[in-house]
């Protein structure tokens, strides 16, 4: 049954979360949704109304207000992978990709307080990119496009009318493109962090276009990547190659997003994966908790890691900063209760220089 945004406005927070929970509790294998969504259920999106005065809501609205002053900067292709700042189109691409976060900020703001200007701005960002951008199938360049997918999930239904068909077609093209490419891949990127990001994007876009066949193919790719990338001791392929916890997080974060998307559609990919993702998260946990330390990239086999370190790119030399695992364990805590305490420890408050990452996650799916 479809429930409108306005019809939920009078419900209590507890009633709204119960509705959201009912979606997550769909029978295993269920994928149908009306309308289709990538990760955030329509019920969860509707439950945000009235949370504008909470600390996380206030913080999110400040970001939404900044987004309204930004003009969309879509590009036919973006490229930052394998390059340094000021090389090629790196700077232009990095600036253009800020639109993806701005769309999410605006869409979240619209759900929090019903501001039509926020909704219109989010729709403007999405429409601008749909008109220009075509999937490059470079998962490193495109990985942050998941923010646009969540932005559409959060966009009030009334503001989707002019872009819904184009959005579904785009999602189908991206999902099909990645899933068709995967069997042909050879070499390191077929199993390293690149594949984790392919799986995430294919999963979200498959769910977003509501195609059960594509979702099943994405599920199979997810399971294969767990087997290919995560070893029996919980270490990842990229850790062996890069000697960096930065890349452990980069391996696991997209897989956790894919598993969470499956969860909100009633599928338990996290446990169906034979415990591999839990094993890797458990291996990383002492480092994220600060009980263990690691010097990054000391024995990396990848020349570009040394190039970035020499250029002074933050995070590519010296001790790993455990704050880099904040978003990963925020996701993990929503998949597995054992990680909730660590997620809470890593999530900062609203004082000082650090602010919580992904307020949409904390607001739509309270741990």
N, C-alpha and C positions, 0 to 999 in steps of 0.2 A: 504494500500500500504506500502510495506517495503521500508524504506529509509536508505541507508548505512551511516556509520559514516563518511567516506571520502566525500560523496556527499554533506554533510551538512557543510563541513569545510569552504566553501566560503560564507556562509550566514551570515548576520548581527545578532547581539545578539537579536534585536527586532524580526527579522524573525524567529529565532529559538524558542524564547519564544512563538510566535504566534502558531508555530507548536505544542509545548507542550500544550498550552492552548486548541488547537483543540481536543487533546486527552481527556483532563479533561471534555470537553463539550459534550462527547458522550451522547446519549440518556440514560435516567435512565433505569437501568437494563442491560446495555451493559457490557459484560465481555470479549469478544473475543479480543485477542491481538496477533500480529504476529511480533516477538516471544512473548510468554507470559512473564509477568514481575510481580514481587511482589509488588513494590511500585513506582519505578522510571521508567517513560516511556522511551522507546528507544530515542524518540525525545529530552526529557530533558537531557538524558545522553549525546547525541551528542552535545547539546548546550553548554556543558562545555568547549569544545575546544577553546582555546584563552583566557581563564580567569585566566591563570597561574600567570599573573602579578598583579592581584587584591590583596588587602590585605588578603582576605579569601583564595584566590588561593595560595598565597605564603605560608600561614600558613599550608594549606592542603598538599602542596608539601613537606614541611619539614617532616611531618608525613610519607608521602609516602617514602621518602628517608630512614627514619629509618626502615621501614618495610622490605626493601630489604636485610638488614643484618641479619634478623631474620630467623632462621630455624624453619619449622613447627613442632609443638609438639602435634599431635592429640592423643586423648585418646578414647578408646571404650565407656567410660562413664565418665562424669564429675559430681562432687558432692560437692557443697558448702552449699546448703540449710540446715538450722538447725544446722550448725556446726560453730565453731569459727576458726580463723587462727591457724594453727599447729595441728588441730584435723583431724583425718582420712586422706582423700586425698584432703583436702581443699586447701593447698598450691599448690600442683601439678595441681589441677583443675584450680585454679585461674590463674596460669601461662599459662596453655594450652589455656585457653579461650582468652588470649591476641592475639592469632592467628586470632580470629574472627574480632577484630578491625583492626589488621594489614592487613588482606585481604581487608577490606573496604578502608583503607588508600591507599593501593597500587592500587586498582582498580580506585579510585577517581583520583589519580595522573596520571594514564594512560589516563584518559579522559581529564584531564586538559592540558597536553602537548604532548600527543601521544607517550610517552616513552615506548618502547616495553619491557624494563626491568621491569617496574612497572606492566604491564599487565601480563607478564609471572609469576611474583611473586604472584600476586593475584590468578591466575589459579593454581599455585602450592599449595597455602594454601587450596583452595577449594577442589582440587583433593585429597590432603592428608587426609582431614577430611571425604570426601565421602568414602574413602577406608577403614576407620577404625570405624567411629562413627555410632551408631544406635540410633534413638530417644529413650530417656528414659521415655518420657512423664511426667517428673517432670518439670513443667513450670518455677519454680524458678531457677533451674539449667540451663535451656535452654533458658531463655528469651532473653539473649543477642545474641542468634544465629540469630536474625533478622539482625545483622550486616553482616553476611555471605550472607544473602538473598539480601540485598542491594548491597553488593559487586558483586554478580553475575549480578544484574540488570545493574551495571555500567561497567562490563567487556566488552570490545569491542568484537563484534560478532566473529571476526576472531580467538579470543583466547578461544572460548567456545567449539570448535569442539570436543575435546577429553573428555569433561566432561558433556556436555549438557544432554545426555540421563540419565546418573547416577544421575545428579542433579534433573531432573524432577521426577525420580523414588523416590528419597529421599524425595522431597517435597510432593509427593502424600502419601508416607508412614507416614510422620509427620502429615499432615492434616487429613488423615483418622484416624490415631491413636488417636489424640486429640478429634476429633468429635465423634468417636465411644465411647470413654470413658466418655464423658460428661453426657449422660443420666443415667449412672450408678453411678454417684458420689452422695455421701451423706455427710452431715456434713458441717462444716465451709468452707472447701476449694472449695465446689461446688458453692459458691457465693462470697467468699472474693477475695482478690487480686490475689490469685492463678488462679481463673477463668478468671480474666481480662487478665492475661498473656497467658493462654490457648487460649483465643479468638484471641489475637494478633497473636500468632504463627500459629493457624489454618487458620486465614484469609490470612496472607501473603503467606503461602505455598499453599493454595488453589488457589489464584491468580497466583502464580508462576508456577503451573503445568497446568493452563489454563482450569480447570474443573469447568464448570458453576454449576454443581450439588453440588460440595463441597463448592463453593462460597456461594450458597444459604443457605446451612446448617450453614456456618460460620456467615452469616448475621443474621440468626435466633438466633444463640448463642449470638451474640453481643447484639441484642435487649433484649434477656432474661436477660443478665448480667446487662444491664442498669436498668431494672425493679427490679432485685433482690438486687442490690448493692447500688443504688443511691436513697436516700429518697426524699420526697417531698420538704424538706427545702434545698436540695443540699448537705447535708452531706452524707458520705459514710458509709457502714457497718463497714469497717475497722477503721474509726475514732471513732466509738462508742466502738469498742473492744480494740483499741490500744491507744486511746487518743494521736494521733500523726499525724501531718500534713505530716510527712515522708510517712505514709501509705496512705494518701489521694492522694498524688502524685503517689505512687506506684499502686494505684487502677486505676487512670485516664490516666496515661501516655500510657499504652498499648492499652487502648480503643481509645485514640486519634490517635495512630499509625494505628490501624485497620480502623478507620474512614477516615484517610488520604489516605490509600491504596485504599479504596473504591472510594474516590473522584477522584484519578488519573485514575480509571477505569470507570468513568462516573456515579458513584452511590453516592447518598447523604445520607449516613447512619447517619451523624451528625444530620441532621434535621429530618430524618425519625424516629429517636429514641424518638420523642415526646419532645425534648428539655431537656432531662435528663442530657446529658453531658454538655450542656451549663449551666444548673442550677448548677451543681457541680463546674464547672470552675468559675462561678460568685461568688459562696460561698467562694471559696479559694482565689479569686483575692485580697481582702483587706490585707490578710496575705502576699501574694506574693509581693504586692505593698509596704509593710512596714507600712501600716496604723494600722494593728493589730499585736499583738505578741502572741506566744503560747509556753508554756513550755511543752516539749515533754515527752510522756510516763508516766506522773505522775500517771494516773489512769488506766494504761494498765492492761488488764486481762490475758496477756500472759506472762508466766514465762520466756520464752527465751528472751524477751525484757529486763528483769531485769538482766539476765545472761550476755547479751551483754553490758549493761551499766556498770556492775561490772567489766567486762574485759577491759573497756575503749575503746570500739569500738565507733568510731566517729559518732555522730548524734543520739545516743540512750539515751541521757540525755541533759538537758539544753534547752535553747531557740532554736526554729527552725530557720535555716538559709534560708532565702527566695531564695538564689541562687539555692537551690535544685529544684526550680520550673522552672528553665531556659528552659530546653528542653521541658517540658510540654507546656509552653506558646508559645514557638517557633512553636510547632505543632498546638496549638490552634489558633494562628494568621493566619495560613494557612487554617483553617476550618471556621473561623468567624472573620471578620474584626474588631469587637469590641475589640479583644484581641491583636491587632497589637501594640498599644502603650505600653502595659505592656510587651509584648514580647521584644520590642526594649529596654525598660528600663532594663530588666533582662539580656540581652545579652551584655557581656563585650566587650571592645575593645581589642587591641593587645598590651597593656602595662600592667605592673604589673604582679602579679602572676597568675591571672585568664585568661583563654583563652576561646573563644567561644566553646560551645559544638556542636557536629554534623555539622561540616562544609559542609558535603554532602547535608544537608537539606537547608542551606542558599544558596548554589550554584545551586542546581537543581530546587528548588522551592522558588525563591525570594518572600518575603511576599509583 
